[in-house]
Amino acid sequence: MEKNTLLDEASKTFRRSRKTIQEFVISLKNLGLIKEENGEISLTENSLRMMMNNGRNFWEIFKQELLKNAVVSNILDAIFSMSREEEKVTSNEEYYHSLSRILQNKFSFSSASPRELDRFITLFRRMKILDYDAFSDEYFLIRRNVISEKSLEKLLMQKYEEIRNEMIKRTGTYWVPIDQLRSRICMDEGIETDVVNRFLKMLFEKDEFQFAEASASRREVRKGGIERNGKIYFYIKKRE
């Protein structure tokens, strides 16, 4: 397809600016998924191969191809490196600028604009490669895409006991904040946030745990709590 035609049609279809679509096209070219010759855009052999199955398992195949790409690997390594640094950023803009500096200084990127990095991170989250933890305010790599309910329950109890003991020493309370519990599981084990949220909601149906609302600000509670029947619960405690 002629490049200008592609940009115009994609802009209308996805309701995004032409400039944004242009950035997506550049990202796809960098990933080796499309190529440009004489002002025309076409699929590469890798893309054609992924499309041969009529879309079946496309996202899983695409994910595996992404993880083989050196650009993707370097960006993920840079994100992992940032999560281990003590210095915390206070805004998305600052985060992307810091990530850009790491890519240029440690991974020899000639450039890495915040807008381009935003596109990559959006793609990584869509592909279940990367997730965001609201409690630590950090992105983390998803390392375990499948986990059984039994394994997740065992892991939850392990992290629950760790935090409960910390809370008893620090504040004397046996109640564990849900946002910290979720964060400890997701960040330490690389498990998707939605998977942990679904499991926490299942615990409401069991009689093993108590849940309590919070007096903290509604913004923090909504960001870190679990909603049920119009109420947001922020603390969890195992029944003795």
C-alpha positions in Angstrom: 0.0 0.0 0.0 1.2 3.5 -0.7 2.5 5.0 2.5 0.3 8.2 2.5 -2.8 6.1 1.8 -1.9 3.8 4.7 -1.4 6.7 7.1 -4.7 8.4 6.1 -6.8 5.2 6.3 -5.2 4.0 9.6 -5.7 7.5 11.1 -9.4 7.3 10.3 -9.8 3.7 11.4 -8.1 4.1 14.8 -9.1 7.7 15.3 -5.5 8.8 16.0 -3.5 11.6 14.5 -1.5 11.1 11.4 1.7 11.8 13.4 0.8 9.0 15.9 0.2 6.5 13.1 3.5 7.5 11.5 5.2 6.7 14.8 3.5 3.3 14.9 4.7 2.7 11.3 8.3 3.5 12.4 8.0 1.1 15.3 6.8 -1.7 13.1 9.6 -1.1 10.7 12.1 -1.2 13.6 10.7 -4.5 14.7 11.0 -5.9 11.1 7.3 -6.4 10.7 6.9 -4.1 7.7 9.2 -2.6 5.1 9.1 0.5 3.0 10.3 0.7 -0.6 9.7 3.5 -3.1 7.1 5.1 -0.8 5.1 1.9 -0.4 4.5 -0.2 2.7 4.4 -4.0 2.7 4.7 -6.9 5.1 8.0 -8.6 5.7 8.4 -12.4 5.4 8.1 -12.7 9.2 4.8 -10.9 9.1 3.5 -12.9 6.2 4.4 -16.1 8.0 2.6 -15.0 11.2 -0.5 -14.2 9.1 -0.6 -17.6 7.3 -2.7 -19.2 10.0 -5.6 -16.8 9.4 -5.2 -15.0 12.7 -5.2 -18.1 14.9 -2.8 -17.7 17.8 -1.5 -14.5 16.1 -0.9 -12.7 19.4 1.1 -15.6 20.9 3.2 -16.0 17.7 3.7 -12.2 17.6 4.8 -12.2 21.2 7.4 -14.9 20.6 8.7 -12.9 17.6 8.9 -9.7 19.6 11.0 -11.4 22.4 13.5 -12.5 19.8 14.0 -8.9 18.6 17.2 -7.1 19.9 15.4 -3.7 20.2 12.7 -5.2 22.3 15.2 -7.1 24.5 17.2 -4.0 25.1 14.1 -1.9 26.1 12.9 -4.6 28.5 16.4 -4.9 30.0 16.4 -1.1 30.4 13.0 -1.2 32.1 14.3 -3.9 34.4 17.4 -1.9 35.2 15.2 1.2 36.1 13.1 -0.9 38.5 16.3 -1.8 40.4 17.5 1.8 40.7 16.8 3.6 44.0 15.9 6.9 42.4 12.2 7.2 41.8 10.6 9.2 39.1 7.5 11.3 39.7 5.8 11.5 36.3 5.4 9.5 33.1 7.3 12.1 31.3 10.2 11.9 33.7 10.1 8.1 33.5 10.3 8.0 29.7 13.2 10.5 29.7 15.1 8.4 32.3 14.4 5.3 30.3 15.7 7.1 27.1 18.9 8.0 28.9 19.5 4.4 29.9 18.9 3.1 26.4 21.3 5.7 24.9 24.0 5.4 27.6 23.9 1.6 28.3 22.5 0.1 25.2 24.0 2.4 22.5 20.6 3.6 21.1 21.2 6.6 18.8 17.8 8.0 20.0 14.7 6.9 22.0 12.0 9.5 22.3 9.5 9.4 25.1 6.6 9.1 22.5 8.3 6.1 20.8 8.9 4.4 24.2 5.3 5.0 25.1 4.2 3.2 22.0 6.5 0.2 22.8 5.3 0.0 26.4 1.7 0.1 25.3 2.4 -2.8 22.9 4.3 -4.7 25.6 1.3 -4.4 28.0 -1.1 -5.5 25.2 1.2 -8.6 24.6 1.2 -9.5 28.3 5.0 -9.0 28.4 4.9 -6.0 30.7 2.5 -4.9 33.5 2.2 -2.0 35.9 2.2 -2.1 39.7 0.3 0.8 41.2 1.7 0.4 44.7 5.4 0.7 43.7 4.5 2.9 40.7 6.7 0.7 38.5 6.5 -1.5 35.4 7.5 -5.1 35.8 8.2 -8.1 33.5 5.5 -10.8 33.4 7.5 -14.0 33.9 4.7 -16.4 34.7 1.9 -16.4 32.2 0.1 -19.5 33.6 -0.2 -20.4 37.3 -2.6 -22.8 38.9 -5.1 -21.7 41.6 -3.4 -24.0 44.1 0.0 -22.5 43.4 -1.3 -19.0 43.5 -3.0 -19.7 46.9 0.2 -21.0 48.3 2.1 -18.0 47.0 -0.5 -15.6 48.4 -0.3 -17.2 51.9 3.5 -16.9 51.8 3.5 -13.2 50.9 0.5 -12.6 53.3 2.5 -14.0 56.2 5.6 -11.9 55.3 3.6 -8.7 55.3 1.5 -9.5 58.3 4.6 -10.1 60.4 6.0 -6.8 59.2 2.7 -5.0 60.1 2.6 -6.5 63.6 6.2 -5.3 64.3 5.6 -1.9 62.8 2.0 -1.0 63.8 0.7 -3.9 65.9 -2.1 -4.7 63.5 -2.9 -8.1 61.9 -4.6 -6.5 58.9 -2.6 -6.6 55.6 -3.1 -3.9 53.0 -4.3 -5.4 49.7 -2.2 -3.1 47.5 1.0 -4.3 49.2 0.0 -7.9 49.1 -0.8 -7.7 45.4 2.4 -5.8 44.7 4.6 -8.3 46.6 3.1 -11.2 44.5 3.3 -9.4 41.1 6.6 -7.7 41.4 8.5 -10.6 43.1 7.0 -13.4 41.0 6.3 -11.6 37.7 2.6 -12.5 37.7 0.0 -10.4 35.9 -1.9 -7.9 38.0 -5.3 -9.0 36.7 -4.6 -12.6 37.5 -4.0 -11.7 41.2 -7.0 -9.4 41.3 -9.3 -12.2 40.0 -7.9 -14.5 42.7 -8.4 -12.0 45.5 -12.0 -11.5 44.4 -12.5 -15.3 44.6 -11.5 -15.2 48.3 -14.7 -13.3 49.0 -16.6 -16.5 48.3 -14.5 -18.4 50.9 -14.8 -18.1 54.6 -11.0 -18.1 55.3 -10.4 -14.4 55.1 -12.0 -11.2 56.3 -12.0 -8.0 54.2 -12.2 -4.4 55.5 -12.7 -1.0 54.0 -10.2 1.8 54.6 -10.2 5.4 55.9 -7.5 6.3 53.5 -8.1 8.8 50.7 -10.6 7.5 48.1 -8.1 7.9 45.3 -5.6 5.6 47.0 -8.2 3.1 48.0 -9.7 2.9 44.5 -6.2 2.5 43.0 -5.2 -0.3 45.3 -8.3 -1.9 46.7 -10.7 -4.6 45.6 -14.3 -3.6 44.6 -17.3 -5.7 45.5 -21.0 -4.7 45.6 -20.2 -1.1 45.3 -17.7 -1.1 48.2 -13.9 -1.0 48.0 -12.0 -3.2 50.4 -8.4 -2.2 51.2 -7.4 -4.7 54.0 -7.4 -8.5 54.3 -7.0 -10.8 57.4 -7.0 -14.5 57.7 -9.6 -15.8 60.2 -8.1 -17.4 63.2 
